[in-house]
Amino acid sequence: MTRPSARLELNQKLSLNAALTTSIRVLRMDASGLTRYLEEQAAENPHLALRPAKLEPEVWLPRWTAAFAAQGMGHAGSPDIGALLQAPAISLIAHVSNEIERVVQPADWGLATALMQALEPTGWLGRPLAAIAAEAGVPEAEAERVLLLLQGIEPTGIFARSLAECLQLQAIEAGCHDSTLACMLEHLDLLAEGEIARLAKMCSVDEAAIMTRLRLIRSFDPKPGTRFGQDAAPVREPDLAVSRGVEGWVVRLNRSSLPDVQIVPPAGDGHDAVALAHAREVQRMVHSRNQTLLRVAQDILKRQEKVLSQGLEQLQPMSMQEVAASVGLNISTVSRAIAGVSVDAPRGTIWLRALFTEAVGGAESGVAAGALRAKLLRLVREEDRDHPLGDLALAEALSMGGVTVARRTVAKYRSLLDIPPAHRRKRKLGLRQN
């Protein structure tokens, strides 16, 4: 018969208080999610106020400065020639190819395909329309007619012949294209330099009208074609921006993506002390989130510096554990900090998480899986449309970098990148005949 006995056990249990739970939530929010949270808090708390970030007319995000530079305007410096001359993403071509079948009559498929092949990575038309029409053996007016059809394809702005036309198409779609905005687009060089007073005088309006439309223009996408690139982030206000400074690449928070959090001081003795303390706690949490994000992002982008100037083929193997150890944070904190965070760079907007990639063939190989996927995209993009590369040929080409890539690995990467097999690529991307 078993006798009852008493035992003493020691258990440890971690209990998170409400403030810590909220702080963790705030840390993993992207800019848009955090803005919604702050708006909810400000609506309930009289001591919490949000102010729109100050708009500095002369300060543009990197993708804008690259777009201005490509048009030879602004203070953006030299354009990224390598990025401008490369072919557009395979997914953009596949998307446009499918849309051609939908919006263009079969008799015009040959001309439409010639226009498609003139696309740049930005989504703009990279060659004069007259030259394309001459090569196709059609009048320029006929090419103009087909081009107008193609400019109706989503995303709005592709097949534009210039940055101004790209923005004009988006303004018309948004229903905000008026004489003032049209005047501003005619003088994009002044807009790039932030010459608000001169623009107001030239457009016969006050500076407030120019600033209102400047906010609208900045909500547009200057390079709609880049959203089809590998690991491209959706177009929205990015959380971070990275640009080249005098001493190298500089990472900064995109202040325009978040409102300023301000404390409304109590008026008199009848204020709510609890609400005031909560408002200060919200302000502290936002500051802490921003500093943690910036700290982590700086370490990540320092490790992947070559990607910023040379593209994703320069990705280096990098784990979250390595970054966490470098910045002195827990790996879970790093994971939360970069969740849903995008960074705006001259080549486009990408997910910060996409810069983490494992090594192929062992850590000592130094070859990143993400770099191989980027190279695979380039090989497919540059292949002979009449004789697309099979998986075996692609595997052999990828294996030239010092690591052996199996045919089944190529098939897996193709699936991840939504690249069809060779026989389907030939049908999808080959020139159509009239």
C-alpha positions as CSV (number, residue, x, y, z in Angstrom):
1,M,0.0,0.0,0.0
2,T,1.4,3.4,-1.0
3,R,1.6,6.0,1.7
4,P,0.8,9.6,0.8
5,S,3.9,11.9,1.0
6,A,4.6,15.6,0.7
7,R,7.2,16.8,-1.8
8,L,8.7,20.3,-2.3
9,E,9.4,21.4,-5.9
10,L,10.8,24.6,-7.3
11,N,9.3,25.9,-10.5
12,Q,10.3,29.0,-12.5
13,K,7.8,30.8,-14.6
14,L,8.3,33.9,-16.7
15,S,5.4,36.2,-16.6
16,L,5.3,39.2,-19.0
17,N,3.6,42.4,-17.7
18,A,1.4,44.5,-20.0
19,A,4.1,47.0,-20.7
20,L,6.7,44.4,-21.8
21,T,4.1,42.6,-23.9
22,T,3.2,45.9,-25.7
23,S,6.9,46.7,-26.2
24,I,7.5,43.4,-27.9
25,R,4.5,44.1,-30.2
26,V,5.8,47.5,-31.1
27,L,9.2,46.1,-31.9
28,R,7.9,43.7,-34.5
29,M,5.6,46.3,-36.2
30,D,6.6,47.8,-39.6
31,A,6.0,51.5,-40.2
32,S,2.5,51.2,-41.4
33,G,1.4,48.9,-38.6
34,L,3.0,51.1,-36.0
35,T,1.3,54.2,-37.5
36,R,-2.1,52.6,-37.1
37,Y,-1.3,51.6,-33.5
38,L,-0.2,55.1,-32.7
39,E,-3.3,56.6,-34.2
40,E,-5.5,54.3,-32.0
41,Q,-3.5,55.3,-28.9
42,A,-3.7,59.0,-29.7
43,A,-7.5,58.8,-30.2
44,E,-7.9,57.3,-26.7
45,N,-5.2,59.3,-24.8
46,P,-5.5,63.1,-24.5
47,H,-1.8,63.4,-23.6
48,L,-0.6,61.8,-26.8
49,A,-0.4,63.7,-30.0
50,L,0.8,62.8,-33.5
51,R,2.3,65.3,-35.9
52,P,3.0,64.5,-39.5
53,A,6.7,64.2,-40.2
54,K,8.2,67.4,-41.7
55,L,8.4,67.3,-45.4
56,E,11.8,68.4,-46.7
57,P,11.3,69.2,-50.4
58,E,15.0,68.7,-51.3
59,V,15.3,65.3,-49.5
60,W,14.3,62.2,-51.6
61,L,14.5,58.5,-51.0
62,P,17.2,56.6,-52.9
63,R,15.0,55.1,-55.5
64,W,13.9,58.6,-56.4
65,T,17.4,60.0,-56.6
66,A,18.4,57.2,-58.9
67,A,15.4,57.9,-61.1
68,F,16.2,61.6,-61.2
69,A,19.9,60.7,-62.0
70,A,18.7,58.5,-64.8
71,Q,17.0,61.5,-66.4
72,G,20.1,63.7,-65.8
73,M,18.5,66.0,-63.3
74,G,18.6,66.8,-59.6
75,H,21.5,66.5,-57.2
76,A,21.4,62.7,-57.2
77,G,24.9,62.1,-58.6
78,S,25.7,59.6,-61.3
79,P,23.1,57.0,-62.2
80,D,23.7,53.3,-61.5
81,I,24.7,52.4,-65.1
82,G,24.8,48.7,-64.4
83,A,21.3,48.7,-63.0
84,L,20.0,50.8,-65.9
85,L,21.5,48.7,-68.7
86,Q,20.6,45.3,-67.5
87,A,17.5,43.5,-68.8
88,P,14.3,43.7,-66.8
89,A,13.3,40.9,-64.4
90,I,12.1,37.7,-65.9
91,S,8.9,37.9,-63.9
92,L,8.2,41.4,-65.4
93,I,8.6,40.0,-68.9
94,A,6.4,37.0,-68.1
95,H,3.7,39.3,-66.6
96,V,3.8,41.7,-69.6
97,S,3.8,38.8,-72.1
98,N,0.6,37.4,-70.5
99,E,-1.0,40.9,-70.5
100,I,-0.1,41.4,-74.2
101,E,-2.3,38.4,-75.1
102,R,-5.1,40.0,-73.1
103,V,-5.1,43.7,-74.2
104,V,-3.5,43.6,-77.7
105,Q,-5.0,42.1,-80.8
106,P,-3.1,39.1,-82.3
107,A,-2.2,41.2,-85.4
108,D,-0.2,43.6,-83.2
109,W,1.5,40.9,-81.0
110,G,4.8,41.3,-83.0
111,L,4.9,45.1,-82.4
112,A,3.9,44.7,-78.8
113,T,6.7,42.2,-78.2
114,A,9.2,44.5,-79.7
115,L,8.1,47.2,-77.3
116,M,8.3,44.7,-74.4
117,Q,11.9,43.9,-75.3
118,A,12.8,47.6,-75.0
119,L,11.7,47.7,-71.4
120,E,14.3,48.6,-68.8
121,P,14.4,47.3,-65.2
122,T,12.6,50.5,-64.1
123,G,9.7,49.5,-66.3
124,W,10.3,52.5,-68.6
125,L,10.7,52.2,-72.4
126,G,14.5,52.2,-72.9
127,R,14.6,53.1,-76.6
128,P,13.0,55.9,-78.7
129,L,9.6,54.9,-80.1
130,A,10.6,56.0,-83.6
131,A,13.5,53.5,-83.6
132,I,11.3,50.6,-82.5
133,A,8.7,51.5,-85.1
134,A,11.3,51.6,-87.8
135,E,12.7,48.2,-86.9
136,A,9.2,46.7,-86.9
137,G,8.5,48.3,-90.2
138,V,5.4,50.2,-89.1
139,P,4.5,53.9,-89.0
140,E,5.3,55.7,-85.7
141,A,1.6,56.5,-85.2
142,E,0.9,52.8,-85.3
143,A,3.5,52.1,-82.6
144,E,2.0,55.0,-80.6
145,R,-1.4,53.3,-80.7
146,V,-0.1,50.0,-79.4
147,L,2.1,51.7,-76.8
148,L,-1.0,53.5,-75.4
149,L,-2.6,50.0,-75.0
150,L,0.4,48.7,-73.2
151,Q,0.5,51.7,-70.8
152,G,-2.8,50.4,-69.5
153,I,-1.2,47.3,-68.1
154,E,-0.7,47.1,-64.3
155,P,1.3,48.4,-62.6
156,T,0.6,51.8,-63.9
157,G,3.7,53.5,-65.1
158,I,5.3,50.7,-67.1
159,F,6.0,51.5,-70.7
160,A,6.4,55.2,-69.9
161,R,8.9,56.9,-72.0
162,S,10.3,59.1,-69.2
163,L,10.0,59.6,-65.4
164,A,7.6,62.5,-66.1
165,E,5.3,60.3,-68.1
166,C,5.5,57.5,-65.6
167,L,4.3,59.9,-62.8
168,Q,1.7,61.4,-65.1
169,L,0.1,58.0,-65.8
170,Q,-0.1,57.3,-62.1
171,A,-1.6,60.8,-61.3
172,I,-4.3,60.3,-64.0
173,E,-5.1,56.9,-62.5
174,A,-5.3,58.4,-59.0
175,G,-7.6,61.2,-60.3
176,C,-5.3,64.0,-59.1
177,H,-3.8,65.1,-62.4
178,D,-4.5,68.9,-62.8
179,S,-2.8,71.8,-64.4
180,T,-0.6,72.5,-61.4
181,L,0.7,68.9,-61.1
182,A,1.2,68.9,-64.9
183,C,3.3,72.0,-64.6
184,M,5.4,70.4,-61.8
185,L,6.1,67.4,-63.9
186,E,7.2,69.6,-66.8
187,H,9.9,71.0,-64.4
188,L,11.0,67.9,-62.6
189,D,14.5,69.3,-62.4
190,L,13.3,72.0,-60.1
191,L,11.2,69.5,-58.1
192,A,14.2,67.3,-57.6
193,E,16.2,70.2,-56.2
194,G,13.3,71.3,-53.9
195,E,12.9,74.7,-55.6
196,I,9.4,75.2,-54.2
197,A,9.3,79.0,-54.5
198,R,10.4,78.9,-58.2
199,L,7.9,76.2,-59.0
200,A,5.1,78.1,-57.4
201,K,5.9,81.2,-59.4
202,M,6.2,79.2,-62.7
203,C,2.9,77.3,-62.0
204,S,1.1,80.5,-60.9
205,V,0.1,79.0,-57.5
206,D,1.2,79.5,-53.9
207,E,3.8,77.3,-52.2
208,A,1.1,75.4,-50.2
209,A,-0.4,74.1,-53.4
210,I,3.0,72.9,-54.6
211,M,3.7,71.2,-51.2
212,T,0.3,69.4,-51.3
213,R,1.0,68.0,-54.7
214,L,4.6,67.1,-53.8
215,R,3.2,64.7,-51.1
216,L,1.1,63.1,-53.8
217,I,4.0,62.7,-56.2
218,R,6.1,61.1,-53.5
219,S,3.4,58.5,-53.0
220,F,3.9,57.3,-56.6
221,D,6.3,54.7,-57.8
222,P,9.1,56.2,-59.9
223,K,10.3,52.7,-61.0
224,P,7.3,50.4,-61.2
225,G,9.3,47.7,-63.0
226,T,11.5,47.0,-60.0
227,R,8.7,45.5,-57.9
228,F,9.1,42.4,-60.1
229,G,12.7,41.9,-59.0
230,Q,13.9,39.1,-56.7
231,D,12.9,39.8,-53.1
232,A,11.4,43.2,-54.0
233,A,9.2,44.6,-51.4
234,P,5.7,46.0,-52.1
235,V,5.6,49.7,-52.9
236,R,4.8,51.7,-49.7
237,E,6.7,54.0,-47.4
238,P,9.8,52.0,-46.5
239,D,11.0,51.8,-42.9
240,L,14.7,52.5,-43.8
241,A,16.7,54.2,-46.5
242,V,20.3,53.6,-47.5
243,S,22.3,55.9,-49.7
244,R,25.9,56.4,-50.5
245,G,27.7,59.1,-48.5
246,V,31.2,60.6,-48.6
247,E,32.5,57.8,-46.4
248,G,30.4,54.9,-47.7
249,W,26.8,53.7,-47.3
250,V,24.7,55.4,-44.8
251,V,21.6,53.8,-43.2
252,R,18.9,56.0,-41.7
253,L,15.3,55.8,-40.6
254,N,12.8,57.0,-43.1
255,R,11.2,59.7,-41.0
256,S,8.4,60.3,-43.4
257,S,7.1,56.8,-42.8
258,L,6.2,57.6,-39.1
259,P,4.5,60.5,-37.4
260,D,6.3,62.3,-34.6
261,V,5.0,61.2,-31.2
262,Q,4.5,64.2,-28.9
263,I,3.4,64.5,-25.3
264,V,0.6,67.0,-24.6
265,P,1.4,68.5,-21.2
266,P,-1.4,68.5,-18.5
267,A,-3.6,71.5,-18.2
268,G,-4.4,72.2,-14.6
269,D,-4.6,69.8,-11.6
270,G,-7.3,67.6,-13.0
271,H,-5.2,65.6,-15.5
272,D,-5.2,61.9,-15.7
273,A,-1.8,60.8,-14.3
274,V,-2.2,57.2,-15.6
275,A,-2.9,58.4,-19.1
276,L,0.1,60.8,-19.0
277,A,2.4,58.0,-17.8
278,H,1.0,55.7,-20.6
279,A,1.7,58.4,-23.2
280,R,5.3,58.7,-22.1
281,E,5.6,55.0,-22.2
282,V,4.4,54.8,-25.8
283,Q,6.8,57.5,-26.7
284,R,9.7,55.6,-25.1
285,M,8.7,52.3,-26.8
286,V,8.7,54.0,-30.2
287,H,12.1,55.5,-29.6
288,S,13.4,52.1,-28.4
289,R,12.0,50.3,-31.4
290,N,13.5,52.8,-33.8
291,Q,17.0,52.6,-32.2
292,T,16.9,48.8,-32.1
293,L,15.8,48.6,-35.8
294,L,18.5,51.1,-36.9
295,R,21.2,49.2,-34.9
296,V,20.3,45.8,-36.4
297,A,19.9,47.2,-39.9
298,Q,23.3,48.9,-39.9
299,D,25.0,45.6,-39.0
300,I,23.0,43.7,-41.7
301,L,23.7,46.2,-44.5
302,K,27.4,46.5,-43.5
303,R,27.7,42.7,-44.0
304,Q,25.9,42.9,-47.3
305,E,27.4,46.1,-48.5
306,K,28.2,44.7,-52.0
307,V,24.5,44.0,-52.6
308,L,23.7,47.7,-52.5
309,S,26.0,48.6,-55.4
310,Q,26.3,45.3,-57.3
311,G,23.0,43.5,-56.8
312,L,21.8,40.3,-55.1
313,E,24.4,38.1,-56.9
314,Q,26.8,39.5,-54.3
315,L,24.9,38.2,-51.3
316,Q,27.1,36.6,-48.6
317,P,26.0,33.8,-46.3
318,M,24.6,35.4,-43.2
319,S,22.6,34.0,-40.3
320,M,20.4,35.8,-37.8
321,Q,22.6,34.3,-35.0
322,E,25.7,36.1,-36.4
323,V,23.9,39.4,-36.4
324,A,22.4,38.9,-32.9
325,A,25.9,38.1,-31.5
326,S,27.4,41.2,-33.3
327,V,24.9,43.7,-31.9
328,G,24.6,42.0,-28.5
329,L,20.9,41.2,-28.8
330,N,18.9,38.0,-28.5
331,I,18.1,36.3,-31.8
332,S,14.4,36.6,-31.1
333,T,14.8,40.4,-30.7
334,V,16.6,40.6,-34.1
335,S,13.9,38.5,-35.7
336,R,11.1,40.7,-34.3
337,A,13.0,43.9,-35.2
338,I,13.2,43.0,-39.0
339,A,9.8,41.5,-39.3
340,G,8.1,43.2,-42.3
341,V,10.8,45.9,-42.6
342,S,11.7,47.2,-46.0
343,V,14.7,49.2,-47.0
344,D,14.8,51.7,-49.8
345,A,18.0,51.6,-51.9
346,P,19.0,53.0,-55.3
347,R,18.2,49.7,-57.0
348,G,14.8,49.4,-55.4
349,T,13.0,48.5,-52.2
350,I,13.8,45.1,-50.7
351,W,12.9,43.2,-47.6
352,L,15.5,43.3,-44.9
353,R,14.9,39.7,-44.1
354,A,15.7,38.7,-47.7
355,L,19.3,39.5,-47.0
356,F,19.7,36.5,-44.7
357,T,20.7,33.5,-46.7
358,E,22.4,30.2,-46.0
359,A,25.6,28.8,-47.4
360,V,25.6,26.2,-50.2
361,G,28.0,23.3,-50.0
362,G,29.0,24.0,-46.4
363,A,29.9,27.2,-44.6
364,E,33.5,27.1,-45.9
365,S,32.3,27.5,-49.5
366,G,31.3,31.1,-49.0
367,V,28.6,30.8,-51.7
368,A,25.2,32.0,-50.6
369,A,22.0,30.3,-51.8
370,G,20.4,33.8,-52.4
371,A,23.3,34.7,-54.7
372,L,22.8,31.5,-56.7
373,R,19.1,32.3,-57.1
374,A,20.0,35.8,-58.3
375,K,22.5,34.4,-60.8
376,L,19.8,31.9,-62.0
377,L,17.5,34.8,-62.7
378,R,20.2,36.6,-64.7
379,L,21.0,33.5,-66.8
380,V,17.3,33.0,-67.7
381,R,16.9,36.7,-68.4
382,E,19.9,36.7,-70.8
383,E,19.3,33.3,-72.5
384,D,18.5,32.9,-76.2
385,R,14.7,33.1,-76.4
386,D,14.6,30.6,-79.2
387,H,16.8,28.1,-77.3
388,P,16.1,28.5,-73.6
389,L,18.5,26.8,-71.1
390,G,17.4,23.5,-69.6
391,D,17.9,22.7,-65.9
392,L,21.1,20.7,-66.6
393,A,22.6,23.6,-68.6
394,L,21.7,26.0,-65.8
395,A,23.1,23.7,-63.2
396,E,26.4,23.6,-65.1
397,A,26.5,27.3,-65.4
398,L,25.8,27.8,-61.7
399,S,28.5,25.3,-60.8
400,M,31.3,27.4,-62.3
401,G,31.5,29.5,-59.2
402,G,33.3,26.9,-57.1
403,V,30.3,25.0,-55.8
404,T,28.5,22.0,-57.4
405,V,24.9,22.7,-58.0
406,A,22.6,19.7,-58.7
407,R,19.9,19.7,-61.4
408,R,17.2,19.2,-58.7
409,T,18.5,22.3,-56.9
410,V,17.9,24.3,-60.1
411,A,14.4,22.9,-60.3
412,K,13.8,23.9,-56.7
413,Y,15.1,27.4,-57.2
414,R,13.0,27.8,-60.4
415,S,9.9,26.9,-58.4
416,L,10.8,29.4,-55.7
417,L,11.3,32.1,-58.2
418,D,8.3,31.2,-60.3
419,I,10.4,30.6,-63.4
420,P,8.7,28.1,-65.8
421,P,10.7,25.2,-67.4
422,A,12.5,25.8,-70.6
423,H,9.8,24.6,-73.0
424,R,7.3,27.0,-71.4
425,R,9.7,29.9,-71.4
426,K,10.2,29.5,-75.1
427,R,6.5,29.8,-75.7
428,K,6.0,32.6,-73.2
429,L,8.9,34.8,-74.2
430,G,9.5,34.1,-77.8
431,L,8.7,36.7,-80.5
432,R,5.2,36.4,-81.8
433,Q,4.6,36.7,-85.5
434,N,1.9,38.8,-87.1
